[in-house]
Amino acid sequence: MKRTAVLLCWFFLASCQTQNPQTPAKPETGGLIEGIATGQTEVIDLGHALNSKNPYWPGPGYEPFKLEFFATLEKDHVLSGKMAFDEHTGTHLDAPNHFVAGQVSVDKIPLKQLFGPAVVLDVRQQVAGNPDYQLTPADITNFEQTRMRIPDNAVVFMFTGWDQRWDDYDKYKNADAKKVLHFPGFSSDAAKLLAEERNIAGIGIDTLSVDYGMSTDFMVHHIAHGKGKFHLENVANLESIPATGAFVIVAPIKVENGTGGPARIFALLRK
């Protein structure tokens, strides 16, 4: 009887030490920055390089990226160029003021939000059978039940695999005969769960928009921006980071009162 009581006590203590998936996790990120210099940390680039062939939003005012060199080493002894692009070009950040009046511009996003743990929700299987797939609240809660609760200040990525189409603009925007776009995105209910019930920093996706292609009201933009959350669009290389365990640094161009801008996104991962 005494032996049984001891065993029960041991099992109780062990269960108390087990991570409850409903408890916010504290990612082990200590030493990641220092590990870059020593080679213990891997740095992964989550962005596409800007060039004139990049896909861009097919709407009024949006144009391909342009780079023109006005000085050359041969003639001017210096190589220098000028660029022309809209704020939402290539891998970029949408600031909360992009869709919601009174929200912060890209230069005023609290710096804390630009540094945080990455959460990657892999929906490639769902997207393979439905290009119009929208992330659901069930996708999020299932992830939390099997992995961990989304940690504070996380950047939550929807990994659709769509970036494999990046070099083919027609396939990337995937418009039908009526010019309706067909690519996956977050649902408004998923956006509400993340923006209103989780203390996230922002959301990201490897498509043209966090709203799915067929959207006409862009409710995901309205919902997330309304809560001060940023968006990352046209993200690359999400297959290179795990569902949890990476730490991201988001570095958008700093334009005063801007609604967004091209961004470098770095994922730090312990080797």
MONORTA-V860859 format. One record per backbone hydrogen bond with DSSP energy under -0.5 kcal/mol. CO is the residue of the C=O (numbers start at 1). NH is the residue of the N-H. If there is no record, write none. Layout:
co:CO nh:NH
co:CO nh:NH
This chain:
co:1 nh:5
co:2 nh:6
co:3 nh:7
co:4 nh:8
co:5 nh:9
co:6 nh:10
co:7 nh:11
co:8 nh:12
co:9 nh:13
co:10 nh:14
co:11 nh:15
co:12 nh:16
co:13 nh:17
co:14 nh:18
co:15 nh:18
co:19 nh:21
co:20 nh:23
co:23 nh:149
co:25 nh:27
co:27 nh:29
co:29 nh:32
co:31 nh:35
co:32 nh:36
co:33 nh:36
co:33 nh:37
co:34 nh:37
co:34 nh:38
co:35 nh:39
co:35 nh:40
co:35 nh:41
co:40 nh:271
co:42 nh:44
co:42 nh:269
co:44 nh:46
co:44 nh:267
co:46 nh:236
co:51 nh:54
co:51 nh:65
co:55 nh:90
co:57 nh:59
co:59 nh:62
co:66 nh:84
co:68 nh:70
co:68 nh:82
co:71 nh:80
co:72 nh:76
co:72 nh:77
co:72 nh:78
co:73 nh:77
co:78 nh:80
co:80 nh:70
co:80 nh:71
co:82 nh:68
co:84 nh:66
co:86 nh:89
co:87 nh:89
co:90 nh:92
co:91 nh:263
co:92 nh:233
co:93 nh:95
co:93 nh:261
co:94 nh:231
co:95 nh:98
co:96 nh:99
co:96 nh:100
co:99 nh:101
co:100 nh:103
co:104 nh:97
co:105 nh:108
co:106 nh:109
co:110 nh:113
co:111 nh:114
co:112 nh:115
co:114 nh:250
co:116 nh:248
co:117 nh:155
co:119 nh:121
co:119 nh:157
co:120 nh:122
co:121 nh:123
co:121 nh:159
co:123 nh:127
co:124 nh:128
co:125 nh:129
co:126 nh:129
co:126 nh:130
co:127 nh:130
co:130 nh:133
co:133 nh:185
co:135 nh:187
co:136 nh:140
co:137 nh:141
co:138 nh:142
co:139 nh:143
co:140 nh:144
co:141 nh:145
co:142 nh:146
co:143 nh:147
co:149 nh:25
co:151 nh:154
co:154 nh:156
co:154 nh:201
co:154 nh:202
co:155 nh:119
co:155 nh:157
co:156 nh:204
co:157 nh:121
co:157 nh:159
co:158 nh:160
co:158 nh:206
co:159 nh:123
co:161 nh:164
co:162 nh:165
co:163 nh:166
co:165 nh:168
co:168 nh:172
co:169 nh:173
co:170 nh:174
co:173 nh:182
co:174 nh:182
co:176 nh:179
co:180 nh:176
co:183 nh:213
co:185 nh:135
co:186 nh:212
co:187 nh:191
co:188 nh:192
co:189 nh:193
co:190 nh:194
co:191 nh:195
co:192 nh:196
co:192 nh:197
co:193 nh:197
co:194 nh:198
co:194 nh:200
co:198 nh:200
co:199 nh:153
co:201 nh:230
co:202 nh:156
co:203 nh:232
co:204 nh:158
co:205 nh:235
co:207 nh:234
co:210 nh:186
co:212 nh:215
co:213 nh:181
co:218 nh:222
co:219 nh:223
co:220 nh:224
co:221 nh:225
co:222 nh:226
co:223 nh:227
co:224 nh:227
co:224 nh:229
co:225 nh:228
co:230 nh:203
co:231 nh:94
co:232 nh:205
co:233 nh:92
co:237 nh:240
co:238 nh:241
co:243 nh:120
co:246 nh:118
co:247 nh:268
co:248 nh:116
co:249 nh:251
co:249 nh:266
co:251 nh:264
co:253 nh:255
co:254 nh:256
co:255 nh:107
co:255 nh:258
co:258 nh:106
co:259 nh:95
co:261 nh:93
co:262 nh:253
co:264 nh:251
co:265 nh:46
co:266 nh:249
co:266 nh:268
co:267 nh:44
co:268 nh:247
co:269 nh:42
